[in-house]
């Protein structure tokens, strides 16, 4: 699957690049982006680092959202597709 498949398949309502952020700001920015979406909308998050890779998917699911896909990118970052709950 190429990097554009996520965008085509899930038609994101917003894309957030937090590759230069560090925890805890990575989830703060992700949560603010999710808060601005309607239930069922999809947020694609581009991130980097071990802590965000662990914490963002886990915390998103704990808050009632669904991680649709986690995709490793050629530049070493991770692209998450998250569907907002509710």
N, C-alpha and C positions, 0 to 999 in steps of 0.2 A: 504494500500500500504506500503510495507516495504522500508527501506532506500535505498536498491539496485535497486529498480524499476526505479528511475530517471536515473541511469547510464545505465541500460539495454534499457529503452525506448528511451532515447535521445542520447545515445552513445557520451558522451562529448568528445570534442577535447582537453579540458584542465580542470583541477580541481584546484580551488584556496581555500585555507583555511585561512580565515582572522579572525578567532575566537578570537585571542589575540590582534588584532589591534583596534585602536580607530579612530573616525572621526577626521580629514578628510582623514586620511590614508586609511580607509576602501574603499572609492570610488577611491582614487588614485590608489591603487593596483588593484582594479577591472577594472578600465579603462585601465591601462597598459596591463593587461591580455587580455582584449577585443581587444585592438589595435594590438596585435600580431596574432590575429585570422583572417581568411578569412571570407567574408560575408557568412552567413548561418551556420557557425560553432557554436557549443554550448559550453558555459562555465558554469560549475557548481561551485557555490560559497557557501562555508560554512561560516556562520557568526553568531555573537552573539551581543545582545544589541538592545535597542529600536531605537536609532538613525540610525544605519545601516539598520535595518529592514524597516524603513520608507524611508530612503534616497536612498539606492542603487536601489531598483526596480523602484522608481519614476524617478530618474536621468537616469537610463539605458533606460527607455522608452522615456524620453524626447530627448535622443540622437539617437533615431531611432532603438533601439534594442527591442527585444520582450522577456518579461518574460514568459517563458513556464510553469513554475511550482514553487510554494513555498511550501516547505514541512517541518513541524515541526519535529525535531529529538528528540529521547528519552533523550539526554543529555541537552536539552533546547536550542540548537542552531537551526538555520534555514538554510535549503539548498535551494538555488535558482538555477534554470536552465534558462540561458539567451541565446537566439539565437542572434548572431551578425547581425545587419542590413547591408544592402548594398550587 
